[in-house]
Amino acid sequence: MPNHIHFLAAPLENVELREIAHSIKSYTAHEANKLLKRNGQFWQHEPFDRYIRNRKHFVNVIEYIENNPVKAGLCAAAEDWKFSSAYYKKEK
C-alpha cells in the first residue's frame, strides 16, 4: 500500500509489538526519504493492533491484508500486488 502498511507478526517473548512496528516504520521511512530526496516524518502516527483469537481469525486477517490493495484499486487480484504475501503464493 502506498500510504500505510498491514503486517501480521508473532512477537518473541519480551518483545513488544510497538517495538516491531517502530523498527519497520523507522527503517522504511529512512529508506523512502532517501529515495525521494526528502526528510522529516514519513509515516502517519496511526497505531492499530489486535490480538489474533483463533485460527479462523488468523486466516481472515491474512485475507483482509492480502485483499487490501484490490479494495484500494491498485490491482485486480491480490496475487498481482508484488508487495504482498499473496504475490508469493501464486503459481509461477
C-alpha positions as CSV (number, residue, x, y, z in Angstrom):
1,M,0.0,0.0,0.0
2,P,1.4,3.4,-0.8
3,N,0.3,5.2,2.3
4,H,0.2,2.6,5.1
5,I,1.2,-1.0,5.9
6,H,-0.5,-4.1,7.2
7,F,1.5,-6.8,8.8
8,L,1.0,-9.9,10.8
9,A,3.6,-10.7,13.4
10,A,4.1,-13.0,16.3
11,P,6.4,-11.2,18.8
12,L,9.0,-13.1,20.6
13,E,8.8,-13.2,24.4
14,N,9.8,-9.9,25.9
15,V,9.4,-8.1,22.6
16,E,6.5,-5.6,22.3
17,L,4.5,-5.3,19.1
18,R,5.1,-1.5,19.2
19,E,8.8,-2.1,19.1
20,I,8.4,-4.2,15.9
21,A,6.2,-1.6,14.3
22,H,8.6,1.2,15.2
23,S,11.6,-0.7,13.8
24,I,9.8,-1.4,10.5
25,K,8.4,2.2,10.2
26,S,11.8,3.8,11.1
27,Y,13.8,1.8,8.6
28,T,11.3,2.2,5.8
29,A,10.8,5.9,6.4
30,H,14.6,6.5,6.3
31,E,15.0,4.5,3.1
32,A,11.9,6.1,1.4
33,N,13.1,9.6,2.3
34,K,16.5,8.8,0.8
35,L,14.9,7.6,-2.4
36,L,12.5,10.6,-2.5
37,K,15.3,13.1,-1.6
38,R,13.4,14.4,1.4
39,N,13.4,14.3,5.1
40,G,11.0,14.5,8.0
41,Q,8.1,12.4,9.1
42,F,7.1,9.8,6.5
43,W,4.5,7.6,8.3
44,Q,1.4,9.0,9.8
45,H,1.1,8.1,13.6
46,E,-1.8,5.7,13.5
47,P,-1.1,2.5,15.5
48,F,-3.8,-0.1,15.4
49,D,-3.2,-3.6,16.6
50,R,-5.2,-6.5,17.7
51,Y,-4.6,-10.0,19.1
52,I,-5.4,-13.0,17.0
53,R,-8.1,-15.0,18.8
54,N,-8.1,-18.3,16.8
55,R,-7.2,-19.9,13.5
56,K,-10.3,-18.6,11.8
57,H,-9.4,-15.0,12.9
58,F,-5.8,-15.6,11.7
59,V,-7.0,-16.7,8.2
60,N,-9.4,-13.8,8.0
61,V,-6.7,-11.3,8.9
62,I,-4.4,-12.7,6.2
63,E,-7.2,-12.5,3.6
64,Y,-8.0,-8.9,4.6
65,I,-4.4,-7.8,4.4
66,E,-3.8,-9.5,1.0
67,N,-7.0,-8.1,-0.5
68,N,-6.4,-4.5,0.7
69,P,-4.6,-3.4,-2.5
70,V,-7.5,-4.8,-4.5
71,K,-10.0,-2.9,-2.4
72,A,-7.9,0.3,-2.9
73,G,-8.0,-0.3,-6.7
74,L,-4.2,-0.8,-7.0
75,C,-4.6,-4.2,-8.7
76,A,-7.3,-6.6,-10.0
77,A,-6.3,-9.6,-7.9
78,A,-4.4,-10.0,-4.6
79,E,-1.7,-12.0,-6.2
80,D,-0.9,-9.2,-8.6
81,W,0.3,-6.9,-5.8
82,K,4.1,-7.7,-5.7
83,F,4.5,-6.3,-2.2
84,S,2.0,-8.8,-0.7
85,S,2.4,-12.3,0.6
86,A,-0.4,-13.3,-1.9
87,Y,2.1,-12.5,-4.7
88,Y,4.5,-15.2,-3.5
89,K,1.7,-17.8,-3.1
90,K,0.7,-17.7,-6.7
91,E,1.9,-20.5,-9.0
92,K,4.7,-19.2,-11.2
